[in-house]
Amino acid sequence: MQINSLKLFHFRNFIEESVSFSGGVNLLTGSNGQGKTNLVEAISFVSSGRSFRTARLADLVLSGSRSGSAFASISHHQTDLDLGIVIERGKKTGYINGEPVKTLADYAGKLLTVAFSPSDLEIVKGAPFERRRLLDRHISELRPGMIIDYAAYGRAVKSKNALLSRGNAGRESIMPWNEIIAEHAVRIVNARQEFVRALGARAARIHSAFAAADGELQLNYKSAFAEAGTAAEKEHILRVLELEFSREVERGSCAVGPHRDDMQISIGGKDARVFASQGQTRSVVMALKLAVIELLENAAGETPVILLDDVDSELDAARSAALFSLIAERQSQVLITATEPRLLEIFGAQRCALFSVESGHVKPI
């Protein structure tokens, strides 16, 4: 799987730009603030319809413009595809070979990417939302139909919250929303549990290869709708929601559900969010992202495109060398941002294509 070319129109600081990539390592160099991260973000956005930096679509559109777009020509299972997303009036529309798709569920999974960025430390240290976002992004790539469940669940929670916020919601008015919530929550919880089990086994093995002294890495999915290690069931979810009715009325919003679940990360039996050092946190993030690469590779039969944004600035020399070495072993297409071209030495000049990014323009060197 690889990206052959990328076309941007009014995306971030790019007015109109086209660039063709090598199937090997693509090194994007330039001073800070020139657009290197924006370029990597655009690729990630074409891949999933989501930015790894912001939830606001308006942030992705060039200041002063009404719309923006990112399109990529890719090779996928020996087939060439043109993928793209147009942002207009606060909405996004996906395109495949020039034709608009009905939903992003029809679009997802065509281009698989795994992005490493400085903000990834929040996966370990940040709020539960950060860990749920990691899970849901890659679950959607493996099972695009789940996008429908996420959207329907979100709408139902929003509608139920609107009722609860009035302060006088009755059981009869809440029950229909509980039915819809349970219908989609059971699939979301079970998909996340399955993904966490697969991710945890791989991440623990990878982590032990370069950070065994930190202790065993373990992942556990925490949900009010399912006991650890057991599948969620709709009937059980409905019972939990019934028991939570009084508390939800009192607080004026939904108290439990996949939107409040978490993936607990522990090292040596201790909660990494509380006890992990900066170095340990970085090792955990490396292991998680490398495990995601393995999962996607095994499921899709192709290696995902790897995006590295300013990673070596966040890692010490030993971890940086370990990460780049593990990635170099794979015959993946890689895009790396850096302020200097020294990474040529690590990956080998013959395998690398070098680009300069300056003021929203990309030029091969």
C-alpha positions as a Markdown table, in Angstrom:
| # | Residue | x | y | z |
|---|---|---|---|---|
| 1 | Met | 0.0 | 0.0 | 0.0 |
| 2 | Gln | 1.4 | 3.4 | -0.9 |
| 3 | Ile | 0.6 | 7.0 | -1.8 |
| 4 | Asn | 1.7 | 7.9 | -5.2 |
| 5 | Ser | 0.8 | 11.6 | -5.1 |
| 6 | Leu | -1.1 | 14.2 | -3.1 |
| 7 | Lys | -3.0 | 17.2 | -4.2 |
| 8 | Leu | -4.0 | 19.9 | -1.7 |
| 9 | Phe | -6.3 | 22.9 | -2.3 |
| 10 | His | -6.8 | 25.5 | 0.5 |
| 11 | Phe | -5.7 | 22.9 | 3.1 |
| 12 | Arg | -4.1 | 24.5 | 6.1 |
| 13 | Asn | -1.3 | 26.8 | 4.7 |
| 14 | Phe | -1.3 | 25.1 | 1.3 |
| 15 | Ile | -3.0 | 27.2 | -1.4 |
| 16 | Glu | -2.7 | 24.7 | -4.2 |
| 17 | Glu | 0.0 | 22.1 | -4.1 |
| 18 | Ser | 0.8 | 18.8 | -5.7 |
| 19 | Val | 3.6 | 16.4 | -4.8 |
| 20 | Ser | 4.6 | 12.9 | -5.9 |
| 21 | Phe | 6.1 | 10.5 | -3.4 |
| 22 | Ser | 8.6 | 7.6 | -3.4 |
| 23 | Gly | 7.4 | 4.2 | -2.4 |
| 24 | Gly | 10.2 | 4.1 | 0.2 |
| 25 | Val | 11.2 | 6.7 | 2.7 |
| 26 | Asn | 10.1 | 10.3 | 2.1 |
| 27 | Leu | 12.0 | 12.8 | 4.2 |
| 28 | Leu | 10.2 | 16.2 | 4.5 |
| 29 | Thr | 12.7 | 18.9 | 5.7 |
| 30 | Gly | 12.3 | 22.6 | 6.5 |
| 31 | Ser | 12.1 | 25.1 | 9.3 |
| 32 | Asn | 9.3 | 25.0 | 11.8 |
| 33 | Gly | 6.0 | 26.5 | 10.7 |
| 34 | Gln | 6.5 | 25.9 | 7.0 |
| 35 | Gly | 3.9 | 23.1 | 6.5 |
| 36 | Lys | 5.6 | 19.8 | 7.2 |
| 37 | Thr | 3.1 | 18.7 | 9.8 |
| 38 | Asn | 0.2 | 20.0 | 7.7 |
| 39 | Leu | 1.4 | 17.8 | 4.9 |
| 40 | Val | 1.5 | 14.7 | 7.1 |
| 41 | Glu | -1.9 | 15.7 | 8.6 |
| 42 | Ala | -3.4 | 15.9 | 5.1 |
| 43 | Ile | -2.4 | 12.3 | 4.3 |
| 44 | Ser | -3.8 | 11.1 | 7.6 |
| 45 | Phe | -7.0 | 13.0 | 6.9 |
| 46 | Val | -7.4 | 11.5 | 3.4 |
| 47 | Ser | -6.9 | 8.1 | 5.0 |
| 48 | Ser | -9.5 | 8.3 | 7.7 |
| 49 | Gly | -11.5 | 11.5 | 7.3 |
| 50 | Arg | -10.1 | 12.6 | 10.7 |
| 51 | Ser | -7.2 | 14.9 | 11.7 |
| 52 | Phe | -4.8 | 13.7 | 14.4 |
| 53 | Arg | -4.5 | 17.3 | 15.6 |
| 54 | Thr | -8.0 | 18.7 | 15.7 |
| 55 | Ala | -11.6 | 17.8 | 15.8 |
| 56 | Arg | -12.6 | 21.1 | 14.1 |
| 57 | Leu | -13.0 | 20.8 | 10.3 |
| 58 | Ala | -12.7 | 24.6 | 10.0 |
| 59 | Asp | -9.1 | 24.4 | 11.3 |
| 60 | Leu | -8.1 | 22.4 | 8.2 |
| 61 | Val | -9.3 | 25.0 | 5.7 |
| 62 | Leu | -7.0 | 27.8 | 4.6 |
| 63 | Ser | -7.8 | 31.0 | 6.5 |
| 64 | Gly | -10.3 | 33.1 | 4.6 |
| 65 | Ser | -11.5 | 30.2 | 2.3 |
| 66 | Arg | -14.9 | 28.7 | 2.3 |
| 67 | Ser | -13.7 | 25.2 | 1.3 |
| 68 | Gly | -10.6 | 23.0 | 1.2 |
| 69 | Ser | -9.7 | 19.6 | -0.1 |
| 70 | Ala | -7.1 | 16.8 | 0.0 |
| 71 | Phe | -6.8 | 14.2 | -2.7 |
| 72 | Ala | -4.4 | 11.3 | -3.0 |
| 73 | Ser | -3.6 | 8.8 | -5.8 |
| 74 | Ile | -2.8 | 5.4 | -4.1 |
| 75 | Ser | -2.0 | 1.9 | -4.9 |
| 76 | His | -4.1 | -0.6 | -2.9 |
| 77 | His | -4.0 | -4.4 | -3.5 |
| 78 | Gln | -2.3 | -3.8 | -6.9 |
| 79 | Thr | -5.1 | -1.4 | -7.9 |
| 80 | Asp | -4.8 | 2.3 | -8.4 |
| 81 | Leu | -7.4 | 4.5 | -6.6 |
| 82 | Asp | -8.0 | 8.2 | -6.3 |
| 83 | Leu | -9.2 | 9.1 | -2.9 |
| 84 | Gly | -10.1 | 12.5 | -1.5 |
| 85 | Ile | -12.1 | 14.6 | 1.0 |
| 86 | Val | -13.7 | 18.0 | 0.4 |
| 87 | Ile | -14.5 | 20.2 | 3.3 |
| 88 | Glu | -17.3 | 22.7 | 2.7 |
| 89 | Arg | -19.7 | 24.5 | 4.9 |
| 90 | Gly | -18.6 | 22.6 | 8.0 |
| 91 | Lys | -19.1 | 19.2 | 6.4 |
| 92 | Lys | -16.9 | 16.7 | 4.7 |
| 93 | Thr | -17.6 | 14.5 | 1.6 |
| 94 | Gly | -15.4 | 11.6 | 0.6 |
| 95 | Tyr | -14.7 | 10.8 | -3.0 |
| 96 | Ile | -13.5 | 7.5 | -4.6 |
| 97 | Asn | -12.3 | 7.8 | -8.2 |
| 98 | Gly | -14.1 | 11.1 | -8.6 |
| 99 | Glu | -17.5 | 9.9 | -7.3 |
| 100 | Pro | -18.9 | 11.0 | -3.9 |
| 101 | Val | -19.6 | 8.3 | -1.4 |
| 102 | Lys | -22.8 | 8.1 | 0.6 |
| 103 | Thr | -21.1 | 7.7 | 4.0 |
| 104 | Leu | -17.5 | 7.5 | 5.3 |
| 105 | Ala | -18.2 | 3.8 | 5.9 |
| 106 | Asp | -18.0 | 3.3 | 2.2 |
| 107 | Tyr | -14.7 | 5.2 | 2.1 |
| 108 | Ala | -12.8 | 3.9 | 5.2 |
| 109 | Gly | -10.1 | 1.2 | 4.9 |
| 110 | Lys | -8.9 | 2.1 | 1.4 |
| 111 | Leu | -5.8 | 3.8 | 2.6 |
| 112 | Leu | -4.3 | 2.6 | 5.9 |
| 113 | Thr | -2.0 | 4.9 | 7.8 |
| 114 | Val | -0.4 | 4.9 | 11.2 |
| 115 | Ala | 0.8 | 8.3 | 12.5 |
| 116 | Phe | 3.4 | 9.0 | 15.2 |
| 117 | Ser | 3.4 | 12.6 | 16.5 |
| 118 | Pro | 4.4 | 14.4 | 19.7 |
| 119 | Ser | 0.8 | 14.6 | 20.8 |
| 120 | Asp | 0.7 | 10.7 | 21.1 |
| 121 | Leu | 2.0 | 11.0 | 24.7 |
| 122 | Glu | -1.6 | 11.9 | 25.5 |
| 123 | Ile | -2.6 | 8.4 | 24.7 |
| 124 | Val | -1.0 | 7.4 | 27.9 |
| 125 | Lys | -1.2 | 10.5 | 30.0 |
| 126 | Gly | -4.3 | 12.2 | 28.7 |
| 127 | Ala | -8.0 | 11.8 | 29.2 |
| 128 | Pro | -9.9 | 8.6 | 28.3 |
| 129 | Phe | -11.1 | 10.3 | 25.1 |
| 130 | Glu | -7.5 | 10.0 | 23.7 |
| 131 | Arg | -7.4 | 6.3 | 24.2 |
| 132 | Arg | -10.9 | 5.8 | 22.8 |
| 133 | Arg | -10.0 | 7.8 | 19.7 |
| 134 | Leu | -7.0 | 5.5 | 19.1 |
| 135 | Leu | -9.2 | 2.5 | 19.3 |
| 136 | Asp | -12.1 | 3.8 | 17.2 |
| 137 | Arg | -9.9 | 5.2 | 14.4 |
| 138 | His | -8.2 | 1.8 | 13.7 |
| 139 | Ile | -11.3 | -0.3 | 14.4 |
| 140 | Ser | -13.1 | 1.8 | 11.7 |
| 141 | Glu | -10.2 | 1.0 | 9.3 |
| 142 | Leu | -10.5 | -2.7 | 9.9 |
| 143 | Arg | -14.3 | -2.7 | 10.1 |
| 144 | Pro | -15.7 | 0.3 | 8.2 |
| 145 | Gly | -19.3 | -0.7 | 9.0 |
| 146 | Met | -18.6 | 0.3 | 12.6 |
| 147 | Ile | -18.6 | 4.0 | 11.5 |
| 148 | Ile | -22.4 | 3.6 | 11.2 |
| 149 | Asp | -22.6 | 2.4 | 14.8 |
| 150 | Tyr | -20.4 | 5.2 | 16.2 |
| 151 | Ala | -22.5 | 7.8 | 14.4 |
| 152 | Ala | -25.9 | 6.3 | 15.5 |
| 153 | Tyr | -24.7 | 5.8 | 19.1 |
| 154 | Gly | -23.5 | 9.4 | 19.2 |
| 155 | Arg | -26.8 | 10.8 | 17.9 |
| 156 | Ala | -28.8 | 8.7 | 20.4 |
| 157 | Val | -26.6 | 9.9 | 23.3 |
| 158 | Lys | -27.1 | 13.5 | 22.2 |
| 159 | Ser | -30.9 | 13.1 | 22.0 |
| 160 | Lys | -31.0 | 11.4 | 25.4 |
| 161 | Asn | -28.8 | 14.1 | 26.9 |
| 162 | Ala | -31.2 | 16.8 | 25.6 |
| 163 | Leu | -34.1 | 15.1 | 27.4 |
| 164 | Leu | -32.1 | 14.6 | 30.6 |
| 165 | Ser | -31.0 | 18.2 | 30.7 |
| 166 | Arg | -34.6 | 19.4 | 31.1 |
| 167 | Gly | -34.6 | 17.9 | 34.6 |
| 168 | Asn | -38.0 | 16.2 | 34.3 |
| 169 | Ala | -37.4 | 13.3 | 32.0 |
| 170 | Gly | -39.5 | 10.2 | 32.7 |
| 171 | Arg | -38.6 | 6.6 | 32.2 |
| 172 | Glu | -41.1 | 6.2 | 29.3 |
| 173 | Ser | -39.4 | 9.1 | 27.3 |
| 174 | Ile | -35.9 | 7.7 | 28.0 |
| 175 | Met | -36.6 | 4.0 | 27.2 |
| 176 | Pro | -36.6 | 4.4 | 23.3 |
| 177 | Trp | -33.2 | 6.1 | 23.4 |
| 178 | Asn | -31.9 | 3.4 | 25.8 |
| 179 | Glu | -33.0 | 0.8 | 23.2 |
| 180 | Ile | -31.1 | 2.5 | 20.4 |
| 181 | Ile | -28.0 | 3.1 | 22.7 |
| 182 | Ala | -27.9 | -0.5 | 23.7 |
| 183 | Glu | -28.3 | -1.7 | 20.1 |
| 184 | His | -25.2 | 0.1 | 19.0 |
| 185 | Ala | -23.2 | 0.1 | 22.3 |
| 186 | Val | -23.1 | -3.7 | 22.3 |
| 187 | Arg | -21.3 | -3.7 | 19.0 |
| 188 | Ile | -19.0 | -0.9 | 19.9 |
| 189 | Val | -18.0 | -2.4 | 23.3 |
| 190 | Asn | -17.4 | -5.9 | 21.8 |
| 191 | Ala | -15.3 | -4.5 | 18.9 |
| 192 | Arg | -13.2 | -2.4 | 21.3 |
| 193 | Gln | -12.7 | -5.4 | 23.6 |
| 194 | Glu | -11.6 | -7.6 | 20.7 |
| 195 | Phe | -9.2 | -4.9 | 19.4 |
| 196 | Val | -7.7 | -4.3 | 22.8 |
| 197 | Arg | -7.0 | -8.0 | 23.3 |
| 198 | Ala | -5.2 | -8.2 | 19.9 |
| 199 | Leu | -3.4 | -4.9 | 20.4 |
| 200 | Gly | -2.4 | -5.8 | 23.9 |
| 201 | Ala | -0.7 | -9.1 | 23.0 |
| 202 | Arg | 1.3 | -7.5 | 20.3 |
| 203 | Ala | 2.2 | -4.4 | 22.2 |
| 204 | Ala | 3.4 | -6.4 | 25.2 |
| 205 | Arg | 5.7 | -8.4 | 23.0 |
| 206 | Ile | 7.1 | -5.4 | 21.2 |
| 207 | His | 7.5 | -3.4 | 24.4 |
| 208 | Ser | 9.5 | -6.3 | 26.1 |
| 209 | Ala | 11.9 | -6.2 | 23.2 |
| 210 | Phe | 13.3 | -2.7 | 24.0 |
| 211 | Ala | 11.9 | -1.8 | 27.4 |
| 212 | Ala | 11.7 | -5.0 | 29.4 |
| 213 | Ala | 13.2 | -3.3 | 32.4 |
| 214 | Asp | 10.1 | -1.0 | 32.7 |
| 215 | Gly | 7.9 | -4.0 | 33.5 |
| 216 | Glu | 5.2 | -5.9 | 31.6 |
| 217 | Leu | 2.9 | -3.8 | 29.5 |
| 218 | Gln | -0.8 | -4.6 | 29.8 |
| 219 | Leu | -4.0 | -3.2 | 28.3 |
| 220 | Asn | -7.5 | -3.7 | 29.7 |
| 221 | Tyr | -10.7 | -2.3 | 28.4 |
| 222 | Lys | -12.9 | -0.8 | 31.1 |
| 223 | Ser | -16.7 | -0.6 | 30.5 |
| 224 | Ala | -19.7 | -0.3 | 32.7 |
| 225 | Phe | -21.5 | -2.4 | 30.1 |
| 226 | Ala | -19.3 | -5.5 | 30.3 |
| 227 | Glu | -17.2 | -7.3 | 32.9 |
| 228 | Ala | -13.5 | -7.7 | 32.0 |
| 229 | Gly | -13.0 | -10.6 | 29.6 |
| 230 | Thr | -16.7 | -11.1 | 28.9 |
| 231 | Ala | -18.7 | -9.9 | 25.9 |
| 232 | Ala | -21.3 | -7.2 | 26.2 |
| 233 | Glu | -25.0 | -8.2 | 25.8 |
| 234 | Lys | -27.9 | -5.9 | 24.9 |
| 235 | Glu | -30.1 | -7.2 | 27.8 |
| 236 | His | -27.3 | -6.5 | 30.3 |
| 237 | Ile | -26.8 | -3.0 | 28.9 |
| 238 | Leu | -30.5 | -2.2 | 29.2 |
| 239 | Arg | -30.4 | -3.4 | 32.8 |
| 240 | Val | -27.4 | -1.2 | 33.6 |
| 241 | Leu | -29.2 | 1.8 | 31.9 |
| 242 | Glu | -32.3 | 1.2 | 34.0 |
| 243 | Leu | -30.2 | 1.1 | 37.2 |
| 244 | Glu | -28.5 | 4.4 | 36.2 |
| 245 | Phe | -31.8 | 6.2 | 35.5 |
| 246 | Ser | -32.0 | 8.2 | 38.7 |
| 247 | Arg | -28.4 | 9.2 | 38.6 |
| 248 | Glu | -28.6 | 10.3 | 35.0 |
| 249 | Val | -31.7 | 12.4 | 35.8 |
| 250 | Glu | -29.9 | 14.0 | 38.7 |
| 251 | Arg | -26.8 | 14.9 | 36.7 |
| 252 | Gly | -28.7 | 15.8 | 33.5 |
| 253 | Ser | -26.7 | 13.7 | 31.1 |
| 254 | Cys | -25.8 | 10.1 | 30.2 |
| 255 | Ala | -23.6 | 8.6 | 33.0 |
| 256 | Val | -22.4 | 5.4 | 31.4 |
| 257 | Gly | -21.6 | 4.0 | 27.9 |
| 258 | Pro | -18.9 | 3.7 | 25.3 |
| 259 | His | -18.5 | 7.4 | 25.3 |
| 260 | Arg | -17.2 | 7.2 | 28.9 |
| 261 | Asp | -15.2 | 3.9 | 28.6 |
| 262 | Asp | -11.5 | 3.7 | 28.9 |
| 263 | Met | -8.5 | 1.5 | 28.0 |
| 264 | Gln | -6.3 | 1.1 | 31.0 |
| 265 | Ile | -2.6 | 1.0 | 30.3 |
| 266 | Ser | -0.4 | -0.5 | 33.0 |
| 267 | Ile | 3.3 | -1.2 | 33.3 |
| 268 | Gly | 4.5 | -3.7 | 35.9 |
| 269 | Gly | 1.1 | -3.7 | 37.4 |
| 270 | Lys | 0.9 | 0.1 | 37.9 |
| 271 | Asp | -1.4 | 2.6 | 36.1 |
| 272 | Ala | 0.8 | 4.2 | 33.4 |
| 273 | Arg | -1.3 | 7.3 | 33.4 |
| 274 | Val | -0.3 | 8.0 | 37.0 |
| 275 | Phe | 3.1 | 6.4 | 37.5 |
| 276 | Ala | 4.9 | 6.2 | 34.1 |
| 277 | Ser | 7.9 | 8.4 | 33.6 |
| 278 | Gln | 8.3 | 10.4 | 30.4 |
| 279 | Gly | 10.7 | 7.8 | 29.1 |
| 280 | Gln | 8.4 | 4.9 | 30.0 |
| 281 | Thr | 5.4 | 6.8 | 28.4 |
| 282 | Arg | 7.4 | 7.2 | 25.1 |
| 283 | Ser | 8.2 | 3.5 | 25.1 |
| 284 | Val | 4.5 | 2.6 | 25.6 |
| 285 | Val | 3.4 | 4.8 | 22.8 |
| 286 | Met | 6.1 | 3.3 | 20.5 |
| 287 | Ala | 4.9 | -0.2 | 21.4 |
| 288 | Leu | 1.2 | 0.7 | 20.8 |
| 289 | Lys | 1.8 | 2.3 | 17.4 |
| 290 | Leu | 4.1 | -0.5 | 16.2 |
| 291 | Ala | 1.4 | -3.0 | 17.4 |
| 292 | Val | -1.2 | -1.2 | 15.4 |
| 293 | Ile | 1.0 | -1.5 | 12.3 |
| 294 | Glu | 1.2 | -5.2 | 12.8 |
| 295 | Leu | -2.6 | -5.5 | 13.3 |
| 296 | Leu | -3.4 | -3.6 | 10.2 |
| 297 | Glu | -0.8 | -5.4 | 8.2 |
| 298 | Asn | -2.2 | -8.8 | 9.2 |
| 299 | Ala | -5.8 | -7.8 | 8.5 |
| 300 | Ala | -5.3 | -6.1 | 5.2 |
| 301 | Gly | -2.4 | -8.1 | 3.8 |
| 302 | Glu | -0.5 | -4.9 | 3.1 |
| 303 | Thr | 1.7 | -2.7 | 5.2 |
| 304 | Pro | 0.1 | 0.6 | 6.1 |
| 305 | Val | 1.8 | 3.9 | 5.3 |
| 306 | Ile | 3.8 | 5.1 | 8.2 |
| 307 | Leu | 3.7 | 8.8 | 9.1 |
| 308 | Leu | 6.3 | 10.2 | 11.5 |
| 309 | Asp | 5.9 | 13.8 | 12.5 |
| 310 | Asp | 8.8 | 15.4 | 14.5 |
| 311 | Val | 9.2 | 12.1 | 16.4 |
| 312 | Asp | 13.0 | 12.2 | 16.9 |
| 313 | Ser | 12.6 | 15.6 | 18.8 |
| 314 | Glu | 10.5 | 13.8 | 21.4 |
| 315 | Leu | 12.6 | 10.6 | 21.8 |
| 316 | Asp | 16.0 | 10.1 | 23.4 |
| 317 | Ala | 18.7 | 8.7 | 21.3 |
| 318 | Ala | 18.2 | 5.1 | 22.3 |
| 319 | Arg | 14.4 | 5.1 | 21.7 |
| 320 | Ser | 14.8 | 7.0 | 18.5 |
| 321 | Ala | 17.3 | 4.5 | 17.2 |
| 322 | Ala | 15.1 | 1.6 | 18.2 |
| 323 | Leu | 12.0 | 3.0 | 16.6 |
| 324 | Phe | 13.7 | 3.9 | 13.3 |
| 325 | Ser | 15.4 | 0.5 | 13.2 |
| 326 | Leu | 12.1 | -1.3 | 13.6 |
| 327 | Ile | 10.5 | 0.8 | 11.0 |
| 328 | Ala | 13.4 | 0.4 | 8.6 |
| 329 | Glu | 13.1 | -3.4 | 8.8 |
| 330 | Arg | 9.7 | -3.1 | 7.2 |
| 331 | Gln | 9.3 | -2.5 | 3.5 |
| 332 | Ser | 6.8 | 0.3 | 4.2 |
| 333 | Gln | 6.3 | 3.6 | 2.6 |
| 334 | Val | 7.3 | 6.1 | 5.2 |
| 335 | Leu | 6.9 | 9.9 | 5.4 |
| 336 | Ile | 9.0 | 11.7 | 8.0 |
| 337 | Thr | 9.1 | 15.3 | 9.0 |
| 338 | Ala | 12.4 | 16.8 | 10.3 |
| 339 | Thr | 14.2 | 20.1 | 10.5 |
| 340 | Glu | 17.4 | 18.6 | 9.1 |
| 341 | Pro | 18.2 | 15.7 | 6.7 |
| 342 | Arg | 20.3 | 13.6 | 9.1 |
| 343 | Leu | 17.8 | 10.7 | 9.0 |
| 344 | Leu | 19.2 | 9.9 | 5.6 |
| 345 | Glu | 22.0 | 8.1 | 7.4 |
| 346 | Ile | 19.6 | 5.9 | 9.3 |
| 347 | Phe | 17.4 | 4.8 | 6.5 |
| 348 | Gly | 20.1 | 4.9 | 3.8 |
| 349 | Ala | 20.3 | 7.6 | 1.1 |
| 350 | Gln | 19.4 | 5.2 | -1.7 |
| 351 | Arg | 16.0 | 4.4 | -0.1 |
| 352 | Cys | 15.1 | 8.0 | 0.6 |
| 353 | Ala | 13.5 | 10.8 | -1.4 |
| 354 | Leu | 14.2 | 14.2 | 0.1 |
| 355 | Phe | 11.8 | 17.1 | 0.0 |
| 356 | Ser | 12.0 | 20.7 | 1.1 |
| 357 | Val | 8.8 | 22.3 | 2.6 |
| 358 | Glu | 8.8 | 26.1 | 2.7 |
| 359 | Ser | 5.9 | 28.5 | 3.1 |
| 360 | Gly | 3.3 | 26.0 | 1.9 |
| 361 | His | 5.3 | 24.7 | -1.1 |
| 362 | Val | 6.9 | 21.3 | -1.5 |
| 363 | Lys | 9.9 | 20.8 | -3.7 |
| 364 | Pro | 12.0 | 17.6 | -4.3 |
| 365 | Ile | 15.7 | 18.0 | -3.5 |
